[in-house]
């Protein structure tokens, strides 16, 4: 088998770093190229443990620049793509939608065009990693399946839905060998603290208010990031071309139930009195277009490829808290500077 040259976009970000690390270690004979623009959520320190590997390469890459994309394809003779690069935070998309259009839509089309241009022969895979938010919002019952109609409700989910449609269009129109995966909310180590779980951990540690949107009754399905990385590996390696696969953690929690559980876990690990951290919970004005419930049906992925979550949410959350407690220096670095202004803008005036 020829040596693969796999471009993983967004490889310095939260999910991307876990995927890069897995592929560098599991496929030592392949070249793993991490293409990342190193925006606020991209951090090469996330990959310090594989930085010296002989099969790992980094390219600072802005996927909205088609010439830069072509240059990386040509320089490394890219044979496959795992596309994770994206603006992903819903609140930021509400504040500035155009950045999401450029990164998530234009950037994806640039990668598709480069693949179409360079892949004239041989076997290739373009694996596009997307979100369950493209499906919209569920009521009290039901699950998102791969056949669920798209109904995006935020600029972020609209941009991801658009990118999904472009990927499918390139499969049907040009025969580009694509695969798509749509995942539920991820959690785990190296997560930028604008997201719910790392934000709450950071604030509990620093005795700061724990901002909860609305009543805290919005429901999400939670997927441990290491399980997501293993699912991406399975789909990339064994999934059928032209198919989409839903990846879920089988863990539905309301936001307030999750935060209360996290408070109890943190109190125990920090040696605090029971209930001390719960006093920090602060309800803030709900965000616009806040979807009520997401829940993934991952039956197709399990039946076809044999994948299922490896640990429970309680186990994964305990591992996650331990990592943040052991890596306070990493957290302090990523929460300095412009993040403080962003945090104040998002939560400071909403109580």
C-alpha positions as CSV (number, residue, x, y, z in Angstrom):
1,X,0.0,0.0,0.0
2,X,1.3,3.5,-0.9
3,X,2.2,5.9,1.9
4,X,-0.8,8.2,2.5
5,X,-0.3,11.9,2.9
6,X,-3.3,12.9,5.1
7,X,-4.1,16.6,5.5
8,X,-6.0,17.1,8.8
9,X,-7.4,20.7,8.8
10,X,-7.9,22.4,12.1
11,X,-5.5,19.9,13.7
12,X,-4.3,22.3,16.4
13,X,-7.9,22.8,17.7
14,X,-9.8,20.8,20.3
15,X,-11.1,17.9,18.3
16,X,-8.4,18.2,15.6
17,X,-5.5,17.7,18.1
18,X,-7.0,14.5,19.3
19,X,-7.5,13.2,15.8
20,X,-3.9,14.2,14.7
21,X,-2.5,12.5,17.8
22,X,-4.4,9.3,17.1
23,X,-3.4,9.2,13.4
24,X,0.3,10.0,14.1
25,X,0.5,7.2,16.6
26,X,-1.7,4.6,14.8
27,X,-0.4,5.1,11.3
28,X,3.4,5.6,11.6
29,X,4.0,4.8,7.9
30,X,1.7,7.7,6.7
31,X,2.5,11.4,6.6
32,X,0.1,13.3,8.8
33,X,-0.1,17.0,7.8
34,X,-1.7,19.3,10.4
35,X,-3.1,22.4,8.5
36,X,-4.3,25.1,10.9
37,X,-4.6,28.8,10.8
38,X,-3.8,29.1,14.6
39,X,-6.7,31.4,15.4
40,X,-7.7,31.9,19.0
41,X,-8.8,28.2,19.6
42,X,-5.8,26.7,17.7
43,X,-2.8,25.9,19.9
44,X,0.3,23.9,18.9
45,X,0.9,23.1,22.6
46,X,-2.0,20.7,22.2
47,X,0.3,18.5,20.1
48,X,3.6,18.9,21.9
49,X,3.7,15.2,22.6
50,X,3.8,14.3,18.9
51,X,5.6,17.4,17.6
52,X,8.9,15.5,17.1
53,X,7.4,12.4,15.4
54,X,8.9,11.7,12.0
55,X,5.6,11.3,10.3
56,X,4.1,14.6,11.6
57,X,4.2,17.9,9.7
58,X,2.7,21.3,10.5
59,X,1.5,23.9,8.0
60,X,0.0,27.2,9.0
61,X,-2.9,27.2,6.6
62,X,-5.8,29.6,6.1
63,X,-8.4,27.5,4.2
64,X,-10.2,30.7,3.0
65,X,-7.1,31.3,0.8
66,X,-7.3,29.0,-2.2
67,X,-3.7,29.6,-3.3
68,X,-2.5,28.6,0.2
69,X,-4.6,25.4,0.0
70,X,-3.2,24.5,-3.4
71,X,0.3,25.1,-2.2
72,X,-0.1,22.6,0.7
73,X,-1.7,20.1,-1.6
74,X,1.2,20.4,-4.1
75,X,4.0,20.5,-1.5
76,X,2.9,17.4,0.4
77,X,1.2,15.6,-2.5
78,X,-2.0,15.3,-0.3
79,X,-3.8,12.0,-0.9
80,X,-6.6,12.3,1.7
81,X,-8.3,15.0,3.7
82,X,-9.9,14.9,7.2
83,X,-11.6,18.3,7.3
84,X,-12.1,19.6,10.9
85,X,-11.2,23.3,10.5
86,X,-14.3,25.4,11.3
87,X,-15.5,28.3,13.3
88,X,-17.7,26.4,15.8
89,X,-19.0,28.5,18.6
90,X,-22.7,29.5,18.2
91,X,-22.4,32.7,20.3
92,X,-19.6,34.0,18.1
93,X,-21.6,33.2,15.0
94,X,-24.5,35.4,16.3
95,X,-22.0,38.2,16.9
96,X,-20.3,37.9,13.5
97,X,-21.9,35.5,10.9
98,X,-19.6,36.4,8.0
99,X,-16.5,34.9,9.6
100,X,-18.4,31.6,9.7
101,X,-19.4,31.8,6.1
102,X,-15.8,32.4,5.1
103,X,-14.3,29.6,7.1
104,X,-17.0,27.0,7.1
105,X,-18.4,27.5,3.6
106,X,-15.8,29.1,1.4
107,X,-13.0,27.2,3.2
108,X,-14.7,23.9,2.6
109,X,-15.3,24.7,-1.1
110,X,-11.6,25.7,-1.5
111,X,-10.6,22.3,-0.1
112,X,-13.0,20.5,-2.3
113,X,-11.8,22.3,-5.4
114,X,-8.2,21.5,-4.5
115,X,-9.0,17.9,-4.1
116,X,-10.9,17.8,-7.4
117,X,-7.9,19.5,-9.1
118,X,-5.1,17.3,-7.7
119,X,-6.8,13.9,-7.4
120,X,-6.8,12.7,-11.0
121,X,-6.0,9.1,-10.2
122,X,-5.6,6.6,-7.3
123,X,-7.6,6.1,-4.2
124,X,-8.5,9.1,-2.1
125,X,-10.9,10.1,0.8
126,X,-12.3,13.5,1.7
127,X,-13.8,13.1,5.2
128,X,-15.9,16.1,6.2
129,X,-16.5,16.4,9.9
130,X,-19.8,18.2,10.8
131,X,-22.3,18.7,13.6
132,X,-25.7,17.5,14.7
133,X,-26.8,21.1,14.9
134,X,-27.5,21.1,11.2
135,X,-30.6,19.0,12.0
136,X,-32.2,21.8,14.1
137,X,-34.0,21.2,17.4
138,X,-35.8,18.1,18.8
139,X,-38.8,18.0,21.0
140,X,-39.1,15.7,24.0
141,X,-38.9,12.6,21.9
142,X,-37.0,11.2,18.9
143,X,-33.4,11.1,17.7
144,X,-31.5,12.6,14.8
145,X,-30.8,10.0,12.2
146,X,-28.8,10.3,8.9
147,X,-32.2,10.7,7.2
148,X,-33.4,13.7,9.4
149,X,-34.1,16.8,7.3
150,X,-31.7,19.7,7.8
151,X,-33.2,22.6,9.7
152,X,-30.3,24.8,11.0
153,X,-31.3,27.6,13.5
154,X,-28.1,29.6,14.0
155,X,-25.5,31.2,11.6
156,X,-23.1,28.6,12.8
157,X,-25.3,25.6,12.0
158,X,-26.4,27.2,8.7
159,X,-22.8,27.5,7.7
160,X,-22.1,23.9,8.5
161,X,-25.3,22.7,6.8
162,X,-24.1,24.6,3.7
163,X,-20.7,23.0,3.8
164,X,-22.4,19.5,4.1
165,X,-24.4,20.2,1.0
166,X,-21.4,21.3,-0.9
167,X,-19.5,18.1,0.0
168,X,-22.5,16.0,-1.1
169,X,-22.7,18.0,-4.3
170,X,-19.1,17.4,-5.2
171,X,-19.7,13.6,-4.7
172,X,-22.7,13.6,-7.0
173,X,-21.5,16.1,-9.6
174,X,-17.8,15.4,-9.8
175,X,-17.5,11.9,-8.2
176,X,-15.2,13.2,-5.5
177,X,-14.7,10.4,-2.9
178,X,-16.3,11.9,0.2
179,X,-17.6,10.8,3.6
180,X,-19.5,12.9,6.2
181,X,-19.9,12.5,9.9
182,X,-22.2,14.6,12.1
183,X,-21.3,14.5,15.8
184,X,-22.9,15.6,19.1
185,X,-21.3,17.9,21.7
186,X,-17.7,17.0,22.4
187,X,-15.9,17.2,25.7
188,X,-12.5,16.3,27.0
189,X,-9.0,17.7,27.4
190,X,-7.5,20.7,25.5
191,X,-11.0,22.3,25.1
192,X,-11.0,26.1,24.7
193,X,-13.0,27.5,27.7
194,X,-15.7,29.3,25.7
195,X,-17.6,25.9,25.7
196,X,-19.8,24.9,28.5
197,X,-17.8,22.2,30.3
198,X,-14.3,23.8,30.3
199,X,-15.9,27.1,31.1
200,X,-17.6,25.7,34.2
201,X,-14.4,23.9,35.3
202,X,-12.4,27.1,34.9
203,X,-14.9,29.2,36.8
204,X,-15.4,26.7,39.6
205,X,-11.7,26.6,40.1
206,X,-11.6,30.4,40.3
207,X,-14.8,30.9,42.3
208,X,-16.4,32.8,39.5
209,X,-20.1,32.8,38.6
210,X,-21.3,29.8,36.5
211,X,-23.4,31.4,33.8
212,X,-26.4,29.3,32.7
213,X,-28.5,30.3,29.8
214,X,-32.3,30.7,30.5
215,X,-33.6,28.0,32.9
216,X,-30.8,25.5,32.0
217,X,-33.3,23.0,30.6
218,X,-31.7,22.7,27.1
219,X,-30.7,19.2,26.5
220,X,-27.5,18.0,24.8
221,X,-25.9,14.6,23.9
222,X,-22.3,14.5,25.1
223,X,-19.5,12.6,23.3
224,X,-16.0,12.1,24.8
225,X,-13.5,13.6,22.3
226,X,-11.4,10.4,22.4
227,X,-14.4,8.4,21.3
228,X,-15.1,10.9,18.6
229,X,-11.5,10.5,17.3
230,X,-11.9,6.8,17.2
231,X,-15.1,7.2,15.3
232,X,-13.5,9.4,12.7
233,X,-10.7,6.8,12.3
234,X,-13.3,4.1,11.8
235,X,-15.3,6.2,9.2
236,X,-12.3,7.4,7.4
237,X,-10.8,3.8,7.2
238,X,-13.9,1.7,6.7
239,X,-17.0,3.9,6.0
240,X,-18.7,3.8,2.6
241,X,-18.0,6.6,0.1
242,X,-20.8,9.1,-0.3
243,X,-22.3,8.1,3.1
244,X,-23.0,10.1,6.2
245,X,-22.6,8.7,9.7
246,X,-24.0,10.2,13.0
247,X,-21.6,10.0,16.0
248,X,-23.2,10.3,19.4
249,X,-22.3,9.7,23.0
250,X,-25.7,8.3,24.2
251,X,-25.6,10.8,27.0
252,X,-28.5,13.2,27.2
253,X,-28.2,15.8,30.0
254,X,-29.9,19.1,30.6
255,X,-27.4,21.9,31.0
256,X,-28.3,22.6,34.7
257,X,-28.1,18.9,35.6
258,X,-24.7,18.7,34.0
259,X,-23.4,21.7,35.8
260,X,-24.7,20.5,39.1
261,X,-23.1,17.1,38.6
262,X,-19.8,18.9,37.7
263,X,-20.1,21.1,40.8
264,X,-20.4,18.0,43.0
265,X,-17.4,16.3,41.2
266,X,-15.3,19.4,41.5
267,X,-16.1,19.8,45.2
268,X,-15.0,16.3,45.8
269,X,-11.8,16.6,43.9
270,X,-10.9,20.0,45.4
271,X,-11.8,19.0,48.9
272,X,-14.5,21.6,49.2
273,X,-17.7,21.3,51.3
274,X,-20.6,19.6,49.5
275,X,-22.7,22.2,47.7
276,X,-20.1,25.0,47.8
277,X,-19.6,25.2,44.0
278,X,-23.4,25.1,43.3
279,X,-23.7,28.5,45.0
280,X,-21.8,29.9,42.0
281,X,-24.6,29.0,39.5
282,X,-26.0,32.2,37.9
283,X,-28.8,32.3,35.4
284,X,-28.3,34.7,32.5
285,X,-30.4,35.8,29.6
286,X,-30.9,33.1,27.1
287,X,-29.1,33.4,23.7
288,X,-31.0,33.9,20.5
289,X,-32.3,30.8,18.7
290,X,-31.2,28.4,21.5
291,X,-32.2,24.9,20.3
292,X,-34.1,22.9,22.9
293,X,-32.7,19.4,22.5
294,X,-30.1,17.5,20.4
295,X,-29.9,13.7,20.5
296,X,-28.0,11.4,18.1
297,X,-29.0,8.0,16.9
298,X,-25.6,6.3,16.1
299,X,-27.1,2.9,15.2
300,X,-25.8,3.0,11.6
301,X,-22.2,3.6,12.8
302,X,-22.5,0.8,15.3
303,X,-24.2,-1.7,12.9
304,X,-21.9,-1.0,9.9
305,X,-18.6,-0.3,11.5
306,X,-18.9,-1.7,15.1
307,X,-18.3,1.6,16.8
308,X,-19.8,2.6,20.1
309,X,-18.8,4.9,23.0
310,X,-16.1,3.4,25.2
311,X,-16.9,5.1,28.5
312,X,-19.8,6.6,30.3
313,X,-20.3,10.4,30.6
314,X,-19.5,10.2,34.3
315,X,-16.2,8.5,33.7
316,X,-15.3,10.8,30.8
317,X,-16.2,13.9,32.8
318,X,-14.0,12.7,35.8
319,X,-11.1,12.2,33.4
320,X,-11.7,15.6,31.9
321,X,-11.7,17.4,35.3
322,X,-8.5,15.6,36.3
323,X,-6.8,16.8,33.1
324,X,-7.8,20.5,33.7
325,X,-6.7,20.2,37.4
326,X,-3.3,18.8,36.2
327,X,-2.8,21.4,33.4
328,X,-3.6,24.7,34.9
329,X,-0.7,26.3,33.1
330,X,-2.3,25.4,29.7
331,X,-5.7,26.9,30.8
332,X,-4.0,30.1,32.1
333,X,-2.3,30.7,28.7
334,X,-5.4,30.2,26.6
335,X,-7.6,32.4,28.8
336,X,-5.3,35.4,28.7
337,X,-5.6,38.4,26.4
338,X,-8.5,38.8,24.0
339,X,-10.5,35.9,25.7
340,X,-11.1,38.1,28.7
341,X,-12.8,40.8,26.5
342,X,-14.9,38.1,24.7
343,X,-16.0,36.6,28.0
344,X,-17.1,39.9,29.4
345,X,-19.0,40.7,26.2
346,X,-20.8,37.4,26.2
347,X,-21.7,37.0,29.9
348,X,-20.9,40.2,31.8
349,X,-24.0,42.1,30.9
350,X,-26.5,39.2,30.7
351,X,-27.3,38.6,34.3
